[in-house]
Amino acid sequence: MEKIVEQGLLYDFYGELLTDHQRHVYEDVVFNDMSLSEIAEEQGISRQGVHDLIKRCDRILAGYEEKLRMVEKFNQTKRMVEEIKTLAGTYKKNGDMSLIDRIEAISEEIGQL
């Protein structure tokens, strides 16, 4: 996964668990595309301090994902829903009843995540 997309997803799921200061700085880097120098000047800290804070936030967010697996489950559910859509479209075209069994099986898998 591209780093910025991964950072965004992890932040979407776990960002509220960061401190206000961490959230503000992380948002400036990931979502506002500000440079470390710009953030350092705005926050009154060193550029190295901003860099270290971002790395720490990356580790914290990755640690939450390692334990909770919410992003992984989200992506898995998304793939399964896409498969259901494809199967439903195929069923609609040719009426193959065996597809219904597969759709039900996928739906059950989603319920167990």
C-alpha positions in Angstrom: 0.0 0.0 0.0 1.3 3.4 -0.8 2.7 5.1 2.3 0.4 8.2 2.3 -2.7 6.0 1.7 -1.7 3.7 4.5 -1.0 6.6 6.8 -4.4 8.1 5.9 -6.3 4.8 6.6 -4.5 4.2 9.9 -5.3 7.8 10.9 -8.9 7.4 9.9 -9.3 4.4 12.1 -7.0 5.2 15.1 -6.3 8.9 14.9 -8.6 9.8 17.8 -6.3 7.8 20.0 -3.4 10.2 19.5 -3.0 13.3 21.6 -4.3 16.6 20.3 -0.7 17.8 19.5 0.1 14.5 17.7 -3.1 14.7 15.7 -2.5 18.3 14.7 1.1 17.7 13.5 0.2 14.4 11.8 -2.7 16.0 9.9 -0.4 18.8 8.8 2.0 16.3 7.3 -0.4 13.7 5.9 -3.4 15.7 4.9 -2.2 19.3 4.5 1.1 18.3 2.8 3.1 20.8 4.9 6.8 20.4 5.1 8.6 19.6 8.3 10.1 23.1 8.3 6.7 24.7 8.0 5.3 22.7 10.8 8.3 23.2 13.0 8.0 27.0 12.6 4.3 26.9 13.3 4.7 24.7 16.4 7.8 26.3 17.7 9.8 23.1 17.7 12.7 21.8 15.7 12.4 20.2 12.3 14.0 17.0 13.8 11.3 17.2 16.6 8.6 17.2 13.9 10.3 14.3 12.1 10.5 12.3 15.4 6.9 13.0 16.2 5.7 11.8 12.8 7.8 8.6 13.1 6.4 8.0 16.7 2.8 8.5 15.4 3.4 6.1 12.6 4.6 3.5 15.1 1.7 4.1 17.4 -0.9 3.8 14.6 0.8 0.7 13.2 0.8 -0.8 16.7 -2.9 -0.3 17.0 -3.5 -1.9 13.7 -1.2 -4.8 14.7 -3.4 -5.4 17.7 -6.9 -4.6 16.4 -6.7 -5.3 12.7 -9.5 -2.9 11.9 -8.0 -1.7 8.6 -7.3 -5.3 7.5 -10.9 -6.2 8.3 -12.2 -3.2 6.5 -10.2 -4.0 3.4 -11.3 -7.7 3.5 -15.0 -6.7 3.9 -14.6 -4.2 1.0 -13.2 -7.0 -1.3 -16.0 -9.4 -0.3 -18.7 -6.8 -1.0 -17.2 -6.2 -4.4 -17.3 -10.0 -5.0 -21.0 -10.1 -4.0 -21.8 -7.2 -6.4 -20.1 -9.1 -9.2 -21.9 -12.4 -8.4 -25.2 -10.6 -8.1 -24.6 -8.9 -11.5 -23.8 -12.3 -13.1 -26.9 -13.9 -11.4 -29.0 -11.0 -12.8 -27.8 -11.8 -16.3 -28.0 -15.5 -16.4 -30.1 -16.6 -13.4 -27.6 -19.2 -12.2 -29.0 -20.2 -8.8 -25.6 -21.6 -7.6 -24.4 -18.0 -7.3 -26.9 -17.4 -4.6 -25.2 -20.0 -2.4 -21.8 -18.3 -2.9 -23.4 -14.9 -2.1 -24.8 -16.3 1.1 -21.5 -17.8 2.1 -19.7 -14.6 1.6 -22.3 -12.7 3.5 -21.8 -15.1 6.4 -18.1 -14.6 6.3 -18.6 -10.9 6.5 -20.8 -11.4 9.6 -18.0 -13.3 11.3 -15.3 -10.7 10.8 
